[in-house]
């Protein structure tokens, strides 16, 4: 395990490297370069909890050595290097005595998923002073995209790492000046950001929040289609996670988006054609009902240990059979839901829905509210909710208001 800090710079050309090595050899002893190639898997939860805390988690494989590297984004500090036998699915797959509590708190109970893959080639030099003491280590790193079939993709800019040894701050400051003299500047964006950009992605690119740019005077039918299209895309993004059974949160977000569309459709009478509204709503109700079984079992199993701890220790043994039964039922429910997602009915529904949502609205509509500004249509609904609240004076107004606002799916 290490707590040293890594400092990275961008190597723009070979001339910079040769000038730096020449300066270093004039002041220090440089070991022969040690070459190595390792495979790197950048891990995070599906909703980027580690990155949002300002950290990166890497799974590195070199020959038979495997380890997790937990480091900081902004200054590159390596918190820990954790030896492992294989890439963990969850952070608690790491033995308790090795598992960092802070990382557990950030990720649990979410699974660790692959966010990016790379192949890293490294040349390592040891920098020694006149007393033959190692004052720093210098690494020249070439990192390429790596695909699941191990095919190599595009390369990142070459970078240079300098790892200072504790107690040799003056030596490191001198090396920093040499870097500046050679015209070598900071690397800038984290390698993970650069890898994701090659695939037109970015960290935190998954969110269940709607990112809309609606205008108050926009037509209500056009605004409704934009909202539903984003919710549909959230459902589609989560399908692979459900199939792969990586994390129960994929199903949760899938159903949340589905339910939001269902509630929105209930507010769209005289905004979109009634036959279309009813047909889509019926299909959404069908999907919701078919996925409810797996969702319920997920919640039971996720909280099983917590419930188990509430009863007497002598009685806890009897829950083992219940736990096994719930897992068996969950496996069957997962198979049924995957069959639904792969069915012709589901695929045709999603295709019809996308065509409708991406198709432009007609120039003129016979529907009462379709061409009205969205601010007027939603404002009317808010006013009706307020009037209903006043009609129930003396009753459980907070509860009634909560129910009506939920219908609006604000």
C-alpha positions in Angstrom: 0.0 0.0 0.0 1.3 3.5 -0.8 0.4 7.0 0.1 2.9 8.7 -2.2 1.9 11.4 -4.7 2.2 11.0 -8.4 2.9 14.1 -10.6 2.1 13.9 -14.3 3.2 15.9 -17.3 2.5 15.8 -21.0 5.2 14.7 -23.4 4.6 16.4 -26.7 7.6 15.1 -28.5 10.7 12.9 -28.1 13.0 15.9 -28.1 11.5 17.0 -24.7 12.2 13.6 -23.3 15.8 13.4 -24.5 16.5 16.9 -23.1 15.0 15.9 -19.7 17.0 12.7 -19.5 20.2 14.5 -20.4 19.6 17.0 -17.6 18.8 14.2 -15.1 22.0 12.3 -16.0 23.9 15.5 -15.4 22.8 15.6 -11.7 21.7 12.1 -10.9 22.2 8.5 -11.7 19.5 6.9 -13.9 18.8 3.2 -13.9 18.2 1.3 -17.1 14.6 1.5 -18.2 12.3 -1.3 -17.0 9.6 -2.0 -19.5 6.2 -3.4 -18.6 2.8 -3.7 -20.2 -0.4 -3.9 -18.1 -4.1 -3.9 -18.7 -6.1 -1.3 -16.9 -9.9 -1.3 -16.2 -11.3 1.9 -14.8 -14.1 1.0 -12.3 -16.9 3.0 -10.9 -20.5 2.5 -9.9 -23.0 3.0 -12.8 -23.8 6.5 -11.4 -20.2 7.5 -11.0 -20.1 7.7 -7.2 -16.3 7.4 -6.9 -15.6 10.1 -9.6 -18.2 12.4 -7.9 -16.1 12.2 -4.7 -13.0 13.3 -6.7 -11.4 9.8 -7.0 -10.5 7.2 -9.6 -10.4 3.4 -9.0 -8.3 1.3 -11.4 -7.9 -2.5 -11.7 -4.5 -3.2 -13.1 -3.2 -6.6 -14.4 0.5 -7.1 -15.0 1.7 -10.7 -15.6 0.1 -12.6 -12.7 0.0 -9.5 -10.5 -3.4 -7.9 -10.0 -4.2 -4.9 -7.9 -6.7 -2.0 -7.3 -5.2 1.5 -7.4 -7.3 4.1 -5.6 -6.1 7.6 -6.4 -7.2 11.2 -6.4 -8.2 13.0 -9.6 -6.9 16.5 -9.2 -3.4 16.0 -7.7 -2.9 12.3 -8.5 -2.3 11.1 -4.9 -2.5 7.4 -4.6 -4.4 6.5 -1.5 -3.9 2.7 -1.7 -2.7 -0.1 -3.8 -4.7 -3.2 -2.9 -3.6 -6.7 -4.1 -6.6 -8.8 -5.3 -7.1 -12.2 -6.9 -9.5 -10.9 -9.6 -11.5 -7.8 -10.5 -14.2 -7.3 -7.8 -17.9 -7.0 -8.6 -18.5 -5.2 -5.3 -16.1 -3.3 -3.1 -16.8 -5.8 -0.2 -15.4 -8.6 -2.3 -12.1 -7.3 -1.0 -11.1 -8.9 2.4 -12.1 -6.8 5.4 -8.6 -6.2 6.5 -7.7 -4.7 3.1 -10.9 -2.9 2.2 -10.8 0.9 2.7 -13.8 1.9 4.7 -14.1 5.3 3.0 -14.4 3.6 -0.4 -17.0 1.1 1.0 -19.1 4.0 2.2 -19.0 5.7 -1.2 -19.9 2.7 -3.3 -22.1 0.3 -1.2 -24.5 -1.2 -2.2 -23.8 -0.5 -5.8 -21.7 -2.8 -8.0 -18.5 -1.8 -9.7 -18.8 -1.6 -13.5 -16.3 -1.2 -16.2 -16.3 2.5 -17.4 -13.2 2.3 -19.7 -10.5 -0.2 -20.7 -6.9 0.5 -21.7 -3.5 -1.1 -22.3 -0.6 0.7 -20.7 3.0 0.5 -21.7 5.4 1.9 -19.2 9.2 2.6 -19.0 10.3 3.0 -15.4 13.5 4.8 -14.4 14.9 5.1 -10.9 16.6 8.4 -10.1 19.4 8.0 -7.5 21.6 10.6 -5.8 25.3 10.4 -5.3 24.7 8.3 -2.2 22.9 5.8 -4.4 19.6 6.6 -2.6 16.4 6.5 -4.8 15.0 10.1 -4.6 12.3 9.7 -7.2 10.9 7.3 -9.9 10.2 8.5 -13.4 7.7 6.6 -15.7 7.0 7.2 -19.4 3.5 5.9 -20.1 1.8 5.2 -23.4 -1.9 4.3 -22.9 -4.2 3.0 -25.6 -7.9 2.2 -25.7 -8.6 -1.5 -25.2 -11.8 -3.2 -26.3 -13.4 -6.2 -24.6 -11.9 -8.5 -27.3 -8.4 -7.1 -26.3 -8.1 -5.2 -29.6 -6.1 -2.0 -29.2 -7.7 1.3 -30.1 -6.6 4.9 -30.3 -3.6 6.1 -28.2 -3.7 8.9 -25.6 -1.0 11.6 -25.5 2.2 10.2 -24.0 2.6 11.2 -20.3 5.3 11.3 -17.8 4.9 10.4 -14.2 7.3 11.4 -11.4 6.8 9.7 -8.0 8.8 11.6 -5.3 10.2 9.6 -2.4 9.4 10.7 1.1 12.0 12.9 2.6 13.5 14.1 -0.7 11.4 17.2 -1.3 14.4 19.3 -2.5 15.3 16.7 -5.1 11.8 16.7 -6.4 11.7 20.5 -6.6 14.9 20.3 -8.6 13.3 17.7 -11.0 10.3 20.0 -11.4 12.6 22.8 -12.5 14.2 20.5 -15.0 10.8 19.6 -16.4 10.0 23.3 -16.8 13.3 23.9 -18.5 12.6 21.1 -21.0 9.2 22.8 -21.8 7.2 20.0 -20.3 3.8 21.1 -19.0 1.1 19.5 -16.8 -0.9 16.6 -18.3 -4.2 18.4 -17.8 -7.3 16.2 -17.9 -7.2 12.8 -16.2 -6.4 9.8 -18.5 -9.9 8.5 -17.8 -11.5 11.6 -19.2 -9.3 11.3 -22.3 -10.2 7.7 -22.8 -13.9 8.4 -22.5 -13.7 11.3 -24.9 -12.4 9.0 -27.6 -15.9 7.3 -27.4 -17.7 10.6 -27.2 -18.4 10.0 -23.5 -17.5 11.9 -20.3 -17.6 11.0 -16.6 -21.0 11.3 -15.0 -22.6 10.8 -18.4 -25.3 8.7 -16.7 -28.1 10.5 -14.8 -31.8 10.1 -14.3 -32.2 13.8 -14.2 -34.0 15.3 -17.2 -31.9 17.8 -19.1 -34.4 19.8 -21.0 -34.4 23.3 -22.6 -38.1 24.0 -22.7 -39.4 27.5 -23.5 -42.5 28.9 -21.8 -44.1 29.6 -25.2 -43.3 26.1 -26.6 -46.2 24.0 -27.8 -47.5 21.6 -25.1 -47.4 18.6 -27.5 -43.9 19.3 -28.5 -42.7 19.7 -24.9 -44.4 16.5 -23.9 -42.6 14.6 -26.6 -39.2 15.9 -25.6 -39.8 14.9 -22.0 -41.0 11.4 -22.9 -38.1 10.9 -25.3 -35.6 11.5 -22.6 -37.4 9.2 -20.2 -37.5 6.5 -22.9 -33.7 6.9 -23.4 -33.2 6.4 -19.7 -35.2 3.1 -20.0 -33.1 2.0 -22.9 -29.8 2.8 -21.2 -30.7 0.6 -18.2 -31.8 -2.4 -20.3 -28.2 -3.9 -20.6 -27.7 -3.6 -16.8 -30.9 -5.5 -16.2 -29.9 -8.3 -18.7 -26.4 -8.6 -17.3 -27.7 -8.5 -13.7 -24.9 -6.2 -12.7 -26.7 -4.0 -10.2 -30.3 -3.9 -8.9 -30.3 -0.1 -9.4 -30.6 -0.6 -13.2 -34.1 -2.0 -12.7 -34.9 0.7 -10.2 -34.1 3.5 -12.7 -35.8 1.7 -15.5 -39.0 1.5 -13.5 -38.7 5.0 -12.3 -38.5 6.4 -15.8 -41.4 4.1 -16.9 -43.6 5.3 -14.0 -42.8 9.0 -14.8 -43.9 8.5 -18.3 -47.1 6.7 -17.1 -47.9 9.6 -14.8 -47.2 12.1 -17.5 -49.4 10.4 -20.0 -52.3 10.8 -17.5 -51.9 14.5 -17.8 -51.8 14.6 -21.6 -55.5 14.3 -22.5 -56.2 16.7 -25.4 -52.4 17.2 -25.8 -51.6 14.1 -27.8 -54.1 11.8 -29.7 -56.2 9.8 -27.3 -55.8 6.5 -29.1 -52.0 6.9 -29.1 -51.9 8.0 -25.4 -54.0 5.0 -24.3 -52.1 2.5 -26.4 -48.7 3.6 -25.0 -50.1 3.8 -21.5 -51.5 0.2 -21.7 -48.1 -1.1 -22.8 -46.3 0.8 -20.0 -48.7 -0.7 -17.4 -47.9 -4.1 -18.8 -44.2 -3.6 -18.5 -44.5 -2.2 -15.0 -46.6 -5.2 -13.9 -44.2 -7.7 -15.4 -41.1 -6.1 -13.7 -42.7 -5.6 -10.3 -42.0 -9.1 -9.1 -38.2 -8.8 -9.7 -38.2 -5.4 -8.2 -39.9 -6.6 -5.0 -37.5 -9.5 -4.6 -34.5 -7.2 -5.1 -35.7 -5.1 -2.3 -36.3 -8.1 0.0 -32.8 -9.5 -0.7 -31.0 -6.1 -0.5 -32.3 -5.5 3.0 -32.3 -9.2 4.1 -29.3 -9.0 6.4 -30.6 -5.9 8.0 -33.9 -7.6 8.8 -32.2 -10.7 9.9 -30.2 -8.8 12.5 -33.4 -7.7 14.2 -34.3 -11.2 15.4 -32.8 -13.5 18.0 -29.5 -15.1 16.9 -30.9 -18.6 17.6 -33.7 -18.0 15.1 -31.6 -16.5 12.4 -30.6 -20.0 11.2 -34.2 -20.6 10.1 -34.0 -17.7 7.7 -31.3 -19.4 5.6 -34.0 -21.5 3.8 -36.1 -18.4 3.2 -33.1 -16.6 1.8 -32.4 -19.5 -0.6 -36.0 -19.5 -1.7 -36.0 -15.7 -2.4 -32.9 -16.1 -4.5 -34.4 -18.9 -6.5 -37.6 -16.9 -7.1 -35.5 -13.8 -8.0 -33.5 -15.8 -10.6 -36.8 -17.0 -12.2 -38.2 -13.4 -12.2 -35.0 -12.1 -13.8 -35.3 -14.7 -16.6 -38.9 -13.7 -17.2 -38.1 -10.0 -17.4 -35.2 -10.6 -19.8 -37.5 -12.6 -22.0 -39.9 -9.6 -22.0 -37.1 -7.2 -23.0 -36.1 -9.5 -25.8 -39.7 -10.2 -27.0 -41.1 -8.9 -30.3 -43.9 -7.2 -28.4 -41.5 -5.1 -26.4 -39.2 -4.2 -29.3 -42.2 -3.2 -31.5 -43.6 -1.1 -28.7 -40.3 0.8 -28.2 -39.9 1.2 -32.0 -43.4 2.6 -32.4 -42.9 4.9 -29.4 -39.6 6.3 -30.6 -41.1 7.0 -34.1 -43.9 8.9 -32.5 -41.7 10.9 -30.2 -39.1 11.8 -32.8 -41.7 12.7 -35.4 -42.4 16.4 -35.7 -45.7 17.7 -34.4 -48.3 18.7 -37.0 -48.6 22.3 -38.0 -52.1 22.4 -36.8 -53.9 20.1 -34.3 -57.6 19.6 -33.5 -56.7 18.7 -29.9 -57.7 21.4 -27.4 -54.4 21.9 -25.6 -51.8 20.6 -28.2 -50.9 24.0 -29.6 -51.2 26.0 -26.4 -48.0 27.2 -24.7 -46.7 24.6 -22.2 -46.6 27.3 -19.5 -50.3 27.8 -19.9 -51.2 24.1 -19.8 -49.0 23.3 -16.8 -50.1 26.5 -15.0 -53.7 25.4 -15.4 -52.9 22.1 -13.8 -51.1 23.8 -10.9 -54.1 26.1 -10.4 -56.5 23.1 -10.3 -54.4 21.4 -7.8 -54.4 24.5 -5.6 -58.2 24.8 -5.8 -58.6 21.2 -4.9 -56.4 21.7 -1.9 -58.6 24.6 -0.7 -61.7 22.4 -1.1 -60.3 20.0 1.4 -59.9 22.6 4.1 -59.4 21.0 7.5 -58.3 17.6 6.1 -54.8 16.2 5.6 -53.7 18.9 3.2 -50.0 18.0 3.0 -50.9 14.4 2.0 -53.5 15.5 -0.6 -51.0 18.0 -2.0 -48.3 15.4 -2.2 -50.6 13.1 -4.1 -51.6 15.7 -6.6 -48.1 17.0 -7.2 -47.0 13.4 -7.7 -49.6 13.1 -10.5 -48.0 16.1 -12.2 -44.5 14.5 -12.0 -42.9 17.8 -11.7 
